[in-house]
Amino acid sequence: MLLATHVCLATATPTLHHRTAEFKTILKESRALFFNLFHTDKVIMIASSVEHCYARYKENAQQTVRLGSVR
């Protein structure tokens, strides 16, 4: 097995919607961990960007999604 059992089981749980209180709590805790990990107070996490890109892609199959960094 490539992944630990608890990781595989976690992927089988329902996805949290990004506007629920539970998700906001997890996001807040994750941001705090990233501050420590990267030694910065400037961490930006966009919760619904992939969901939005996919929804827009499905609406218009000819639309191209470009991913990159903002400077």
N, C-alpha and C positions, 0 to 999 in steps of 0.2 A: 504494500500500500504506500503510495506516495505522500498522502496527507494523513495527519493524525485523525483518529476516529472522531474526536469532538469537532474537528474542523468540517469533516464531511457531513456530520449530523447538523451542524449549524447552517449549512447551505440548503438543507431541506426545510428549514423553517420559513414561514411566510415573510415576505418583504415588508418592512415598515414604510408607510407613506411618509414623505418628507415634510408633511405639515402637521404631524401628530406630536403631542407633548413628549411621548417616549422617544421619538426620533430627535427632537430638539435637545433632550437631556443627553443622549448619546453623542450628538454632534458637539455639544458644549464640553463634555468630558474628553472627546477626541481632540478638540482644539487645544485643550490644556496640555494633553500629552505631546502634541506636535510642538507646542511652544518650548517644552523642555527638550525634546528630541533635536530640534533645529536651532536651539539657543536664539530664538527671535520672538518678537511680539507681533510679527506681521505674517500671519498664516491665513490664507484665504481658501475656504473649501466651498465649492459650488455643489449643492446637493442634488439638483435636478437637471444638470446640463446634459447628461447622456440620455435621460428619459425624454427631454425636450427634442434633442437632435433626432432621436428615433421617431418620435411622433411626427415631426416635420418631414422626415424622409418618407414616411409612409403616406403622407398627404400628397407629396409631389415626388415621384420616383426620379425625375430628372434633376432634382436639386442636389448639389454637391455640398457635403459638409467638410470644412477645412479645420483641422485641429492644429494648434501651434501655441507658442508662448507670446504673451503680450509684454512689450518692453516699454 
